[in-house]
Amino acid sequence: MDYVKGVLSGLAAIFIAEVVFAWPFLSGSKATGLAAVLALFVESLLSARFWIVGILLFWLFFAASRGSTILRVLFFWIPTLVVSALGFAFLGFLTYVVAISRRQ
């Protein structure tokens, strides 16, 4: 079960850090299209701030997963499962859009 907690902590930390750093660029960007969105995500993956925030969030989630029961539920299970589900849904949507756009 420790491996599952570590993987969920890592995925949630990466998804949250990605959204935190991509959101300001998406709201103020004049570029349109899927290539612009993917370029912003790749740009944030190469940022040092992204990885620092990701590591801090991973540490926070992983530490919360080892705490008391109420702390574990509030600060680990709920955030990590919700963020991971939304992140995978978004990745699935992007994959679907790319697959559809290549057919046309």
N, C-alpha and C positions, 0 to 999 in steps of 0.2 A: 504494500500500500504506500510505502514511502516513495517508490518510483513514480506512482501515479500522482502523488502530491507534488513532486518535483517537476514533472512534465506539465501539469496544470498550472503551476506557479510560473514556469518559464513561458508558456504560451500566453497566459493572461498578461504577463509583464510586457512581452513583445507587442501584443495587440494594443494595449493601452498606450505604450510609449509611441507606437506608430501613429495612432490617432491623435495624440497630443501634439506631435510635431508636424503632422500633415494637415491638420485642421486649419491653422492660420493661413497656410499657403493656398488651400482650397477655397477659403472664403474670399480671399483678396485676389485670386488669380484670374486673369483675363483669358488664359489659354483654355481651349475646349478640346474634348476628345479623350479617348481612352489612353492614348500615348502620353498626354500631359499628366493624367492621374497616375499612371504607372511610373513616370519619371519622378514625380514627387515622392512616391513610396520608396523608390530605389535611392533617391537622394537622402532621404531621412535614414535609411538603413546604413549609409556610409558616414553618418554624422557621429561624432564622439559623444555629443549630448544625448543622443538616442540610446546609446549603449550604457551610459552612466545611469540614466533614468530607468532603463530596463533592468539593470542589475540591482538598483535600489528597490524597485518594485518586486523583483523576484525575492529579494531578501525579506521584504515586508510580508509577502504572501507565505513564504516558506516558514518564517518565524510564527506567523499566525496559525499555520497548520499544526504546530506543535504545542499550542497554548491550551487553555481550558476549553470546555465544550462550547460555551456561548461565544467565546472569542473565535474559535475555529469556524463556527457556523457563520457568524457575522462578517468576519474579515478574510475568510479563506473560501469556504464552499460557495457562498452566494456570489461574490465577485468573480471568482475564477470560472465557475460554470456559465454564468451569464455572458461574460466577456468572451470566453472560448466559443460558445455557441454562436454569438453574433459575429465573431471574427471568421469562423468557418462558413457561416452563411454568406458573408460578404465575399470571401474568397471563392465560394461556389458560384456566386452571381457573376463575379469578374470572369471566371473560367467559362461560364455559359455565354457571356457577351462576346468574349474573344472567339469562341467556337462558332457562334452565329455570324459574327462579322467576317470570318474567313470564308464562309460559304457564299457570301454575296459578292 
